Amino acid sequence: MRKMLAQFRDDDSGAAMVEYSILIGIIAAASIVTVIAIGAWVNGSFSNLCNSLQGVTGVEDCTVAVAPPA
C-alpha cells in the first residue's frame, strides 16, 4: 500500500499535461487578442482611407456596391 501511495505521489505525468494545457490556453488567448487588435487597426485604416477619398472623389458613402448574381 505504501509503495502504491509513493508511486501516486511521485507520478508527475498529469502535471505535464496540465502545464501544456495552460500553455495552449495562454497562446490561444493571445492569438484571439491579436486578431481582434489587428482587425480594429485595419478597420481604422480603411475608415481613414475612406474619409480621405471622400474629399477627393466627392463620394458620400464608402459602402461596397455588390452586383447581384447573374
CHARMM internal coordinates of N, CA and C (Angstrom, degrees):
IC EDIT
DIST 1 N 1 CA 1.4434
DIST 1 CA 1 C 1.5276
ANGL 1 N 1 CA 1 C 110.79
DIST 1 C 2 N 1.3442
ANGL 1 CA 1 C 2 N 116.44
DIHE 1 N 1 CA 1 C 2 N -42.01
DIST 2 N 2 CA 1.4626
ANGL 1 C 2 N 2 CA 119.52
DIHE 1 CA 1 C 2 N 2 CA 179.44
DIST 2 CA 2 C 1.5204
ANGL 2 N 2 CA 2 C 111.09
DIHE 1 C 2 N 2 CA 2 C -64.89
DIST 2 C 3 N 1.3311
ANGL 2 CA 2 C 3 N 115.10
DIHE 2 N 2 CA 2 C 3 N -37.28
DIST 3 N 3 CA 1.4627
ANGL 2 C 3 N 3 CA 119.08
DIHE 2 CA 2 C 3 N 3 CA 179.76
DIST 3 CA 3 C 1.5312
ANGL 3 N 3 CA 3 C 110.05
DIHE 2 C 3 N 3 CA 3 C -63.69
DIST 3 C 4 N 1.3202
ANGL 3 CA 3 C 4 N 116.74
DIHE 3 N 3 CA 3 C 4 N -41.21
DIST 4 N 4 CA 1.4586
ANGL 3 C 4 N 4 CA 120.81
DIHE 3 CA 3 C 4 N 4 CA -179.83
DIST 4 CA 4 C 1.5365
ANGL 4 N 4 CA 4 C 110.39
DIHE 3 C 4 N 4 CA 4 C -66.70
DIST 4 C 5 N 1.3163
ANGL 4 CA 4 C 5 N 117.92
DIHE 4 N 4 CA 4 C 5 N -40.90
DIST 5 N 5 CA 1.4596
ANGL 4 C 5 N 5 CA 120.90
DIHE 4 CA 4 C 5 N 5 CA 177.36
DIST 5 CA 5 C 1.5245
ANGL 5 N 5 CA 5 C 111.31
DIHE 4 C 5 N 5 CA 5 C -65.85
DIST 5 C 6 N 1.3192
ANGL 5 CA 5 C 6 N 117.00
DIHE 5 N 5 CA 5 C 6 N -38.34
DIST 6 N 6 CA 1.4641
ANGL 5 C 6 N 6 CA 120.54
DIHE 5 CA 5 C 6 N 6 CA 178.07
DIST 6 CA 6 C 1.5232
ANGL 6 N 6 CA 6 C 110.64
DIHE 5 C 6 N 6 CA 6 C -65.56
DIST 6 C 7 N 1.3346
ANGL 6 CA 6 C 7 N 117.12
DIHE 6 N 6 CA 6 C 7 N -40.24
DIST 7 N 7 CA 1.4663
ANGL 6 C 7 N 7 CA 120.16
DIHE 6 CA 6 C 7 N 7 CA 177.29
DIST 7 CA 7 C 1.5267
ANGL 7 N 7 CA 7 C 110.51
DIHE 6 C 7 N 7 CA 7 C -64.37
DIST 7 C 8 N 1.3291
ANGL 7 CA 7 C 8 N 116.49
DIHE 7 N 7 CA 7 C 8 N -41.88
DIST 8 N 8 CA 1.4615
ANGL 7 C 8 N 8 CA 120.53
DIHE 7 CA 7 C 8 N 8 CA 179.64
DIST 8 CA 8 C 1.5281
ANGL 8 N 8 CA 8 C 110.60
DIHE 7 C 8 N 8 CA 8 C -63.60
DIST 8 C 9 N 1.3303
ANGL 8 CA 8 C 9 N 116.66
DIHE 8 N 8 CA 8 C 9 N -41.82
DIST 9 N 9 CA 1.4558
ANGL 8 C 9 N 9 CA 121.83
DIHE 8 CA 8 C 9 N 9 CA -179.55
DIST 9 CA 9 C 1.5244
ANGL 9 N 9 CA 9 C 111.56
DIHE 8 C 9 N 9 CA 9 C -67.17
DIST 9 C 10 N 1.3197
ANGL 9 CA 9 C 10 N 117.51
DIHE 9 N 9 CA 9 C 10 N -38.09
DIST 10 N 10 CA 1.4587
ANGL 9 C 10 N 10 CA 121.90
DIHE 9 CA 9 C 10 N 10 CA -175.97
DIST 10 CA 10 C 1.5280
ANGL 10 N 10 CA 10 C 113.56
DIHE 9 C 10 N 10 CA 10 C -86.62
DIST 10 C 11 N 1.3205
ANGL 10 CA 10 C 11 N 117.66
DIHE 10 N 10 CA 10 C 11 N -10.43
DIST 11 N 11 CA 1.4690
ANGL 10 C 11 N 11 CA 121.02
DIHE 10 CA 10 C 11 N 11 CA -178.79
DIST 11 CA 11 C 1.5265
ANGL 11 N 11 CA 11 C 108.99
DIHE 10 C 11 N 11 CA 11 C -75.38
DIST 11 C 12 N 1.3293
ANGL 11 CA 11 C 12 N 116.22
DIHE 11 N 11 CA 11 C 12 N 120.04
DIST 12 N 12 CA 1.4672
ANGL 11 C 12 N 12 CA 119.93
DIHE 11 CA 11 C 12 N 12 CA -179.09
DIST 12 CA 12 C 1.5287
ANGL 12 N 12 CA 12 C 112.35
DIHE 11 C 12 N 12 CA 12 C -119.88
DIST 12 C 13 N 1.3176
ANGL 12 CA 12 C 13 N 117.70
DIHE 12 N 12 CA 12 C 13 N 19.16
DIST 13 N 13 CA 1.4693
ANGL 12 C 13 N 13 CA 119.93
DIHE 12 CA 12 C 13 N 13 CA -179.98
DIST 13 CA 13 C 1.5266
ANGL 13 N 13 CA 13 C 110.90
DIHE 12 C 13 N 13 CA 13 C -67.57
DIST 13 C 14 N 1.3118
ANGL 13 CA 13 C 14 N 118.35
DIHE 13 N 13 CA 13 C 14 N -34.89
DIST 14 N 14 CA 1.4594
ANGL 13 C 14 N 14 CA 121.11
DIHE 13 CA 13 C 14 N 14 CA 177.35
DIST 14 CA 14 C 1.5161
ANGL 14 N 14 CA 14 C 112.24
DIHE 13 C 14 N 14 CA 14 C -68.77
DIST 14 C 15 N 1.3279
ANGL 14 CA 14 C 15 N 116.66
DIHE 14 N 14 CA 14 C 15 N -32.45
DIST 15 N 15 CA 1.4588
ANGL 14 C 15 N 15 CA 120.55
DIHE 14 CA 14 C 15 N 15 CA 179.54
DIST 15 CA 15 C 1.5197
ANGL 15 N 15 CA 15 C 110.98
DIHE 14 C 15 N 15 CA 15 C -64.90
DIST 15 C 16 N 1.3129
ANGL 15 CA 15 C 16 N 117.18
DIHE 15 N 15 CA 15 C 16 N -37.97
DIST 16 N 16 CA 1.4644
ANGL 15 C 16 N 16 CA 120.35
DIHE 15 CA 15 C 16 N 16 CA 178.87
DIST 16 CA 16 C 1.5228
ANGL 16 N 16 CA 16 C 110.27
DIHE 15 C 16 N 16 CA 16 C -64.81
DIST 16 C 17 N 1.3296
ANGL 16 CA 16 C 17 N 116.76
DIHE 16 N 16 CA 16 C 17 N -39.61
DIST 17 N 17 CA 1.4625
ANGL 16 C 17 N 17 CA 120.15
DIHE 16 CA 16 C 17 N 17 CA 178.71
DIST 17 CA 17 C 1.5279
ANGL 17 N 17 CA 17 C 110.39
DIHE 16 C 17 N 17 CA 17 C -64.39
DIST 17 C 18 N 1.3115
ANGL 17 CA 17 C 18 N 117.47
DIHE 17 N 17 CA 17 C 18 N -40.55
DIST 18 N 18 CA 1.4594
ANGL 17 C 18 N 18 CA 121.09
DIHE 17 CA 17 C 18 N 18 CA 178.19
DIST 18 CA 18 C 1.5251
ANGL 18 N 18 CA 18 C 110.12
DIHE 17 C 18 N 18 CA 18 C -64.61
DIST 18 C 19 N 1.3182
ANGL 18 CA 18 C 19 N 117.12
DIHE 18 N 18 CA 18 C 19 N -41.51
DIST 19 N 19 CA 1.4655
ANGL 18 C 19 N 19 CA 120.22
DIHE 18 CA 18 C 19 N 19 CA 178.96
DIST 19 CA 19 C 1.5247
ANGL 19 N 19 CA 19 C 111.27
DIHE 18 C 19 N 19 CA 19 C -63.24
DIST 19 C 20 N 1.3262
ANGL 19 CA 19 C 20 N 117.38
DIHE 19 N 19 CA 19 C 20 N -42.89
DIST 20 N 20 CA 1.4607
ANGL 19 C 20 N 20 CA 120.35
DIHE 19 CA 19 C 20 N 20 CA 177.68
DIST 20 CA 20 C 1.5256
ANGL 20 N 20 CA 20 C 111.01
DIHE 19 C 20 N 20 CA 20 C -65.71
DIST 20 C 21 N 1.3172
ANGL 20 CA 20 C 21 N 117.44
DIHE 20 N 20 CA 20 C 21 N -37.33
DIST 21 N 21 CA 1.4675
ANGL 20 C 21 N 21 CA 120.63
DIHE 20 CA 20 C 21 N 21 CA 177.97
DIST 21 CA 21 C 1.5204
ANGL 21 N 21 CA 21 C 111.07
DIHE 20 C 21 N 21 CA 21 C -63.81
DIST 21 C 22 N 1.3145
ANGL 21 CA 21 C 22 N 116.83
DIHE 21 N 21 CA 21 C 22 N -42.67
DIST 22 N 22 CA 1.4637
ANGL 21 C 22 N 22 CA 120.74
DIHE 21 CA 21 C 22 N 22 CA 177.41
DIST 22 CA 22 C 1.5199
ANGL 22 N 22 CA 22 C 110.24
DIHE 21 C 22 N 22 CA 22 C -63.92
DIST 22 C 23 N 1.3186
ANGL 22 CA 22 C 23 N 117.41
DIHE 22 N 22 CA 22 C 23 N -42.43
DIST 23 N 23 CA 1.4599
ANGL 22 C 23 N 23 CA 121.47
DIHE 22 CA 22 C 23 N 23 CA 178.90
DIST 23 CA 23 C 1.5251
ANGL 23 N 23 CA 23 C 111.13
DIHE 22 C 23 N 23 CA 23 C -61.96
DIST 23 C 24 N 1.3184
ANGL 23 CA 23 C 24 N 117.43
DIHE 23 N 23 CA 23 C 24 N -43.45
DIST 24 N 24 CA 1.4685
ANGL 23 C 24 N 24 CA 121.12
DIHE 23 CA 23 C 24 N 24 CA 178.26
DIST 24 CA 24 C 1.5278
ANGL 24 N 24 CA 24 C 110.08
DIHE 23 C 24 N 24 CA 24 C -64.33
DIST 24 C 25 N 1.3128
ANGL 24 CA 24 C 25 N 117.61
DIHE 24 N 24 CA 24 C 25 N -39.09
DIST 25 N 25 CA 1.4639
ANGL 24 C 25 N 25 CA 121.08
DIHE 24 CA 24 C 25 N 25 CA 177.30
DIST 25 CA 25 C 1.5149
ANGL 25 N 25 CA 25 C 112.33
DIHE 24 C 25 N 25 CA 25 C -62.75
DIST 25 C 26 N 1.3264
ANGL 25 CA 25 C 26 N 116.94
DIHE 25 N 25 CA 25 C 26 N -41.68
DIST 26 N 26 CA 1.4663
ANGL 25 C 26 N 26 CA 121.22
DIHE 25 CA 25 C 26 N 26 CA 178.47
DIST 26 CA 26 C 1.5196
ANGL 26 N 26 CA 26 C 110.32
DIHE 25 C 26 N 26 CA 26 C -65.32
DIST 26 C 27 N 1.3245
ANGL 26 CA 26 C 27 N 117.18
DIHE 26 N 26 CA 26 C 27 N -43.32
DIST 27 N 27 CA 1.4707
ANGL 26 C 27 N 27 CA 120.88
DIHE 26 CA 26 C 27 N 27 CA 179.25
DIST 27 CA 27 C 1.5258
ANGL 27 N 27 CA 27 C 110.23
DIHE 26 C 27 N 27 CA 27 C -64.10
DIST 27 C 28 N 1.3328
ANGL 27 CA 27 C 28 N 117.68
DIHE 27 N 27 CA 27 C 28 N -41.52
DIST 28 N 28 CA 1.4670
ANGL 27 C 28 N 28 CA 120.96
DIHE 27 CA 27 C 28 N 28 CA 179.26
DIST 28 CA 28 C 1.5255
ANGL 28 N 28 CA 28 C 110.83
DIHE 27 C 28 N 28 CA 28 C -63.98
DIST 28 C 29 N 1.3201
ANGL 28 CA 28 C 29 N 117.44
DIHE 28 N 28 CA 28 C 29 N -43.83
DIST 29 N 29 CA 1.4625
ANGL 28 C 29 N 29 CA 120.75
DIHE 28 CA 28 C 29 N 29 CA 179.28
DIST 29 CA 29 C 1.5248
ANGL 29 N 29 CA 29 C 110.93
DIHE 28 C 29 N 29 CA 29 C -63.73
DIST 29 C 30 N 1.3261
ANGL 29 CA 29 C 30 N 117.23
DIHE 29 N 29 CA 29 C 30 N -42.10
DIST 30 N 30 CA 1.4637
ANGL 29 C 30 N 30 CA 120.54
DIHE 29 CA 29 C 30 N 30 CA 178.44
DIST 30 CA 30 C 1.5225
ANGL 30 N 30 CA 30 C 110.92
DIHE 29 C 30 N 30 CA 30 C -64.50
DIST 30 C 31 N 1.3223
ANGL 30 CA 30 C 31 N 117.17
DIHE 30 N 30 CA 30 C 31 N -37.64
DIST 31 N 31 CA 1.4655
ANGL 30 C 31 N 31 CA 120.82
DIHE 30 CA 30 C 31 N 31 CA 178.33
DIST 31 CA 31 C 1.5206
ANGL 31 N 31 CA 31 C 111.03
DIHE 30 C 31 N 31 CA 31 C -64.86
DIST 31 C 32 N 1.3199
ANGL 31 CA 31 C 32 N 117.25
DIHE 31 N 31 CA 31 C 32 N -42.76
DIST 32 N 32 CA 1.4638
ANGL 31 C 32 N 32 CA 121.07
DIHE 31 CA 31 C 32 N 32 CA 179.50
DIST 32 CA 32 C 1.5223
ANGL 32 N 32 CA 32 C 110.66
DIHE 31 C 32 N 32 CA 32 C -64.03
DIST 32 C 33 N 1.3216
ANGL 32 CA 32 C 33 N 116.96
DIHE 32 N 32 CA 32 C 33 N -45.22
DIST 33 N 33 CA 1.4661
ANGL 32 C 33 N 33 CA 120.50
DIHE 32 CA 32 C 33 N 33 CA 178.61
DIST 33 CA 33 C 1.5215
ANGL 33 N 33 CA 33 C 110.47
DIHE 32 C 33 N 33 CA 33 C -61.59
DIST 33 C 34 N 1.3251
ANGL 33 CA 33 C 34 N 117.82
DIHE 33 N 33 CA 33 C 34 N -40.21
DIST 34 N 34 CA 1.4615
ANGL 33 C 34 N 34 CA 121.74
DIHE 33 CA 33 C 34 N 34 CA 179.42
DIST 34 CA 34 C 1.5184
ANGL 34 N 34 CA 34 C 111.30
DIHE 33 C 34 N 34 CA 34 C -64.55
DIST 34 C 35 N 1.3231
ANGL 34 CA 34 C 35 N 117.36
DIHE 34 N 34 CA 34 C 35 N -44.01
DIST 35 N 35 CA 1.4696
ANGL 34 C 35 N 35 CA 120.78
DIHE 34 CA 34 C 35 N 35 CA 179.70
DIST 35 CA 35 C 1.5252
ANGL 35 N 35 CA 35 C 110.33
DIHE 34 C 35 N 35 CA 35 C -63.72
DIST 35 C 36 N 1.3180
ANGL 35 CA 35 C 36 N 118.01
DIHE 35 N 35 CA 35 C 36 N -41.44
DIST 36 N 36 CA 1.4626
ANGL 35 C 36 N 36 CA 121.13
DIHE 35 CA 35 C 36 N 36 CA 178.53
DIST 36 CA 36 C 1.5247
ANGL 36 N 36 CA 36 C 110.39
DIHE 35 C 36 N 36 CA 36 C -64.31
DIST 36 C 37 N 1.3336
ANGL 36 CA 36 C 37 N 117.25
DIHE 36 N 36 CA 36 C 37 N -43.09
DIST 37 N 37 CA 1.4630
ANGL 36 C 37 N 37 CA 120.64
DIHE 36 CA 36 C 37 N 37 CA -179.94
DIST 37 CA 37 C 1.5211
ANGL 37 N 37 CA 37 C 111.48
DIHE 36 C 37 N 37 CA 37 C -65.05
DIST 37 C 38 N 1.3212
ANGL 37 CA 37 C 38 N 117.23
DIHE 37 N 37 CA 37 C 38 N -43.20
DIST 38 N 38 CA 1.4684
ANGL 37 C 38 N 38 CA 120.51
DIHE 37 CA 37 C 38 N 38 CA 179.06
DIST 38 CA 38 C 1.5247
ANGL 38 N 38 CA 38 C 109.83
DIHE 37 C 38 N 38 CA 38 C -65.59
DIST 38 C 39 N 1.3333
ANGL 38 CA 38 C 39 N 117.68
DIHE 38 N 38 CA 38 C 39 N -38.84
DIST 39 N 39 CA 1.4592
ANGL 38 C 39 N 39 CA 121.15
DIHE 38 CA 38 C 39 N 39 CA 177.73
DIST 39 CA 39 C 1.5158
ANGL 39 N 39 CA 39 C 111.93
DIHE 38 C 39 N 39 CA 39 C -61.46
DIST 39 C 40 N 1.3275
ANGL 39 CA 39 C 40 N 116.94
DIHE 39 N 39 CA 39 C 40 N -42.48
DIST 40 N 40 CA 1.4645
ANGL 39 C 40 N 40 CA 120.58
DIHE 39 CA 39 C 40 N 40 CA 178.05
DIST 40 CA 40 C 1.5246
ANGL 40 N 40 CA 40 C 110.57
DIHE 39 C 40 N 40 CA 40 C -65.50
DIST 40 C 41 N 1.3246
ANGL 40 CA 40 C 41 N 117.11
DIHE 40 N 40 CA 40 C 41 N -39.71
DIST 41 N 41 CA 1.4633
ANGL 40 C 41 N 41 CA 120.82
DIHE 40 CA 40 C 41 N 41 CA 179.27
DIST 41 CA 41 C 1.5289
ANGL 41 N 41 CA 41 C 110.76
DIHE 40 C 41 N 41 CA 41 C -64.75
DIST 41 C 42 N 1.3311
ANGL 41 CA 41 C 42 N 117.13
DIHE 41 N 41 CA 41 C 42 N -44.42
DIST 42 N 42 CA 1.4667
ANGL 41 C 42 N 42 CA 121.09
DIHE 41 CA 41 C 42 N 42 CA 179.62
DIST 42 CA 42 C 1.5266
ANGL 42 N 42 CA 42 C 109.96
DIHE 41 C 42 N 42 CA 42 C -64.25
DIST 42 C 43 N 1.3240
ANGL 42 CA 42 C 43 N 116.93
DIHE 42 N 42 CA 42 C 43 N -42.41
DIST 43 N 43 CA 1.4606
ANGL 42 C 43 N 43 CA 120.55
DIHE 42 CA 42 C 43 N 43 CA 178.74
DIST 43 CA 43 C 1.5290
ANGL 43 N 43 CA 43 C 110.57
DIHE 42 C 43 N 43 CA 43 C -61.00
DIST 43 C 44 N 1.3181
ANGL 43 CA 43 C 44 N 117.04
DIHE 43 N 43 CA 43 C 44 N -43.74
DIST 44 N 44 CA 1.4636
ANGL 43 C 44 N 44 CA 120.60
DIHE 43 CA 43 C 44 N 44 CA 177.58
DIST 44 CA 44 C 1.5164
ANGL 44 N 44 CA 44 C 112.08
DIHE 43 C 44 N 44 CA 44 C -63.77
DIST 44 C 45 N 1.3164
ANGL 44 CA 44 C 45 N 116.62
DIHE 44 N 44 CA 44 C 45 N -39.52
DIST 45 N 45 CA 1.4667
ANGL 44 C 45 N 45 CA 120.32
DIHE 44 CA 44 C 45 N 45 CA 179.25
DIST 45 CA 45 C 1.5220
ANGL 45 N 45 CA 45 C 111.23
DIHE 44 C 45 N 45 CA 45 C -64.39
DIST 45 C 46 N 1.3230
ANGL 45 CA 45 C 46 N 117.56
DIHE 45 N 45 CA 45 C 46 N -43.46
DIST 46 N 46 CA 1.4621
ANGL 45 C 46 N 46 CA 120.40
DIHE 45 CA 45 C 46 N 46 CA 178.48
DIST 46 CA 46 C 1.5274
ANGL 46 N 46 CA 46 C 111.39
DIHE 45 C 46 N 46 CA 46 C -68.18
DIST 46 C 47 N 1.3216
ANGL 46 CA 46 C 47 N 117.59
DIHE 46 N 46 CA 46 C 47 N -34.76
DIST 47 N 47 CA 1.4633
ANGL 46 C 47 N 47 CA 119.89
DIHE 46 CA 46 C 47 N 47 CA 176.42
DIST 47 CA 47 C 1.5197
ANGL 47 N 47 CA 47 C 110.64
DIHE 46 C 47 N 47 CA 47 C -64.40
DIST 47 C 48 N 1.3291
ANGL 47 CA 47 C 48 N 116.94
DIHE 47 N 47 CA 47 C 48 N -42.93
DIST 48 N 48 CA 1.4666
ANGL 47 C 48 N 48 CA 120.38
DIHE 47 CA 47 C 48 N 48 CA 177.29
DIST 48 CA 48 C 1.5206
ANGL 48 N 48 CA 48 C 110.94
DIHE 47 C 48 N 48 CA 48 C -63.26
DIST 48 C 49 N 1.3160
ANGL 48 CA 48 C 49 N 117.37
DIHE 48 N 48 CA 48 C 49 N -41.28
DIST 49 N 49 CA 1.4576
ANGL 48 C 49 N 49 CA 121.52
DIHE 48 CA 48 C 49 N 49 CA 178.04
DIST 49 CA 49 C 1.5204
ANGL 49 N 49 CA 49 C 110.38
DIHE 48 C 49 N 49 CA 49 C -62.76
DIST 49 C 50 N 1.3141
ANGL 49 CA 49 C 50 N 116.73
DIHE 49 N 49 CA 49 C 50 N -43.97
DIST 50 N 50 CA 1.4617
ANGL 49 C 50 N 50 CA 121.37
DIHE 49 CA 49 C 50 N 50 CA 179.71
DIST 50 CA 50 C 1.5238
ANGL 50 N 50 CA 50 C 110.51
DIHE 49 C 50 N 50 CA 50 C -61.97
DIST 50 C 51 N 1.3273
ANGL 50 CA 50 C 51 N 116.55
DIHE 50 N 50 CA 50 C 51 N -44.89
DIST 51 N 51 CA 1.4642
ANGL 50 C 51 N 51 CA 119.90
DIHE 50 CA 50 C 51 N 51 CA 179.20
DIST 51 CA 51 C 1.5207
ANGL 51 N 51 CA 51 C 111.28
DIHE 50 C 51 N 51 CA 51 C -63.30
DIST 51 C 52 N 1.3134
ANGL 51 CA 51 C 52 N 117.10
DIHE 51 N 51 CA 51 C 52 N -37.95
DIST 52 N 52 CA 1.4640
ANGL 51 C 52 N 52 CA 120.62
DIHE 51 CA 51 C 52 N 52 CA 178.21
DIST 52 CA 52 C 1.5200
ANGL 52 N 52 CA 52 C 110.96
DIHE 51 C 52 N 52 CA 52 C -66.62
DIST 52 C 53 N 1.3215
ANGL 52 CA 52 C 53 N 116.90
DIHE 52 N 52 CA 52 C 53 N -41.01
DIST 53 N 53 CA 1.4639
ANGL 52 C 53 N 53 CA 120.72
DIHE 52 CA 52 C 53 N 53 CA -179.18
DIST 53 CA 53 C 1.5202
ANGL 53 N 53 CA 53 C 112.18
DIHE 52 C 53 N 53 CA 53 C -72.33
DIST 53 C 54 N 1.3183
ANGL 53 CA 53 C 54 N 118.42
DIHE 53 N 53 CA 53 C 54 N -27.24
DIST 54 N 54 CA 1.4609
ANGL 53 C 54 N 54 CA 120.46
DIHE 53 CA 53 C 54 N 54 CA 178.30
DIST 54 CA 54 C 1.5212
ANGL 54 N 54 CA 54 C 110.76
DIHE 53 C 54 N 54 CA 54 C -61.93
DIST 54 C 55 N 1.3186
ANGL 54 CA 54 C 55 N 116.76
DIHE 54 N 54 CA 54 C 55 N -38.94
DIST 55 N 55 CA 1.4607
ANGL 54 C 55 N 55 CA 119.98
DIHE 54 CA 54 C 55 N 55 CA 179.71
DIST 55 CA 55 C 1.5150
ANGL 55 N 55 CA 55 C 112.43
DIHE 54 C 55 N 55 CA 55 C -69.13
DIST 55 C 56 N 1.3143
ANGL 55 CA 55 C 56 N 117.80
DIHE 55 N 55 CA 55 C 56 N -31.46
DIST 56 N 56 CA 1.4641
ANGL 55 C 56 N 56 CA 121.76
DIHE 55 CA 55 C 56 N 56 CA -176.32
DIST 56 CA 56 C 1.5205
ANGL 56 N 56 CA 56 C 111.17
DIHE 55 C 56 N 56 CA 56 C -85.92
DIST 56 C 57 N 1.3175
ANGL 56 CA 56 C 57 N 117.25
DIHE 56 N 56 CA 56 C 57 N -44.98
DIST 57 N 57 CA 1.4668
ANGL 56 C 57 N 57 CA 120.62
DIHE 56 CA 56 C 57 N 57 CA -173.29
DIST 57 CA 57 C 1.5155
ANGL 57 N 57 CA 57 C 113.33
DIHE 56 C 57 N 57 CA 57 C -93.40
DIST 57 C 58 N 1.3140
ANGL 57 CA 57 C 58 N 118.40
DIHE 57 N 57 CA 57 C 58 N -18.59
DIST 58 N 58 CA 1.4544
ANGL 57 C 58 N 58 CA 121.34
DIHE 57 CA 57 C 58 N 58 CA -177.74
DIST 58 CA 58 C 1.5135
ANGL 58 N 58 CA 58 C 113.62
DIHE 57 C 58 N 58 CA 58 C 80.43
DIST 58 C 59 N 1.3081
ANGL 58 CA 58 C 59 N 117.97
DIHE 58 N 58 CA 58 C 59 N 6.94
DIST 59 N 59 CA 1.4618
ANGL 58 C 59 N 59 CA 121.84
DIHE 58 CA 58 C 59 N 59 CA 178.33
DIST 59 CA 59 C 1.5239
ANGL 59 N 59 CA 59 C 107.96
DIHE 58 C 59 N 59 CA 59 C -73.76
DIST 59 C 60 N 1.3283
ANGL 59 CA 59 C 60 N 116.16
DIHE 59 N 59 CA 59 C 60 N 132.25
DIST 60 N 60 CA 1.4628
ANGL 59 C 60 N 60 CA 120.28
DIHE 59 CA 59 C 60 N 60 CA -177.05
DIST 60 CA 60 C 1.5233
ANGL 60 N 60 CA 60 C 112.82
DIHE 59 C 60 N 60 CA 60 C -88.26
DIST 60 C 61 N 1.3211
ANGL 60 CA 60 C 61 N 117.10
DIHE 60 N 60 CA 60 C 61 N -28.88
DIST 61 N 61 CA 1.4588
ANGL 60 C 61 N 61 CA 121.14
DIHE 60 CA 60 C 61 N 61 CA -173.26
DIST 61 CA 61 C 1.5225
ANGL 61 N 61 CA 61 C 109.49
DIHE 60 C 61 N 61 CA 61 C -119.67
DIST 61 C 62 N 1.3064
ANGL 61 CA 61 C 62 N 116.79
DIHE 61 N 61 CA 61 C 62 N 134.75
DIST 62 N 62 CA 1.4642
ANGL 61 C 62 N 62 CA 120.65
DIHE 61 CA 61 C 62 N 62 CA -178.20
DIST 62 CA 62 C 1.5233
ANGL 62 N 62 CA 62 C 112.71
DIHE 61 C 62 N 62 CA 62 C -101.43
DIST 62 C 63 N 1.3141
ANGL 62 CA 62 C 63 N 118.08
DIHE 62 N 62 CA 62 C 63 N 13.19
DIST 63 N 63 CA 1.4593
ANGL 62 C 63 N 63 CA 118.98
DIHE 62 CA 62 C 63 N 63 CA 179.00
DIST 63 CA 63 C 1.5186
ANGL 63 N 63 CA 63 C 109.59
DIHE 62 C 63 N 63 CA 63 C -74.16
DIST 63 C 64 N 1.3032
ANGL 63 CA 63 C 64 N 115.14
DIHE 63 N 63 CA 63 C 64 N 151.88
DIST 64 N 64 CA 1.4592
ANGL 63 C 64 N 64 CA 120.93
DIHE 63 CA 63 C 64 N 64 CA -178.58
DIST 64 CA 64 C 1.5234
ANGL 64 N 64 CA 64 C 108.46
DIHE 63 C 64 N 64 CA 64 C -86.29
DIST 64 C 65 N 1.3167
ANGL 64 CA 64 C 65 N 115.66
DIHE 64 N 64 CA 64 C 65 N 128.01
DIST 65 N 65 CA 1.4611
ANGL 64 C 65 N 65 CA 120.31
DIHE 64 CA 64 C 65 N 65 CA 177.17
DIST 65 CA 65 C 1.5192
ANGL 65 N 65 CA 65 C 108.46
DIHE 64 C 65 N 65 CA 65 C -85.05
DIST 65 C 66 N 1.3124
ANGL 65 CA 65 C 66 N 116.38
DIHE 65 N 65 CA 65 C 66 N 119.94
DIST 66 N 66 CA 1.4578
ANGL 65 C 66 N 66 CA 121.43
DIHE 65 CA 65 C 66 N 66 CA -179.46
DIST 66 CA 66 C 1.5196
ANGL 66 N 66 CA 66 C 107.91
DIHE 65 C 66 N 66 CA 66 C -102.08
DIST 66 C 67 N 1.3145
ANGL 66 CA 66 C 67 N 115.86
DIHE 66 N 66 CA 66 C 67 N 126.03
DIST 67 N 67 CA 1.4612
ANGL 66 C 67 N 67 CA 120.56
DIHE 66 CA 66 C 67 N 67 CA 179.15
DIST 67 CA 67 C 1.5204
ANGL 67 N 67 CA 67 C 109.57
DIHE 66 C 67 N 67 CA 67 C -71.49
DIST 67 C 68 N 1.3276
ANGL 67 CA 67 C 68 N 117.41
DIHE 67 N 67 CA 67 C 68 N 140.44
DIST 68 N 68 CA 1.4696
ANGL 67 C 68 N 68 CA 119.23
DIHE 67 CA 67 C 68 N 68 CA 178.00
DIST 68 CA 68 C 1.5216
ANGL 68 N 68 CA 68 C 110.38
DIHE 67 C 68 N 68 CA 68 C -67.61
DIST 68 C 69 N 1.3251
ANGL 68 CA 68 C 69 N 116.60
DIHE 68 N 68 CA 68 C 69 N 150.37
DIST 69 N 69 CA 1.4733
ANGL 68 C 69 N 69 CA 118.87
DIHE 68 CA 68 C 69 N 69 CA -179.95
DIST 69 CA 69 C 1.5267
ANGL 69 N 69 CA 69 C 110.93
DIHE 68 C 69 N 69 CA 69 C -63.33
DIST 69 C 70 N 1.3106
ANGL 69 CA 69 C 70 N 114.97
DIHE 69 N 69 CA 69 C 70 N 142.90
DIST 70 N 70 CA 1.4688
ANGL 69 C 70 N 70 CA 120.09
DIHE 69 CA 69 C 70 N 70 CA -177.47
DIST 70 CA 70 C 1.4979
ANGL 70 N 70 CA 70 C 111.87
DIHE 69 C 70 N 70 CA 70 C -82.19
END
COOR INIT
IC SEED 1 N 1 CA 1 C
IC BUILD
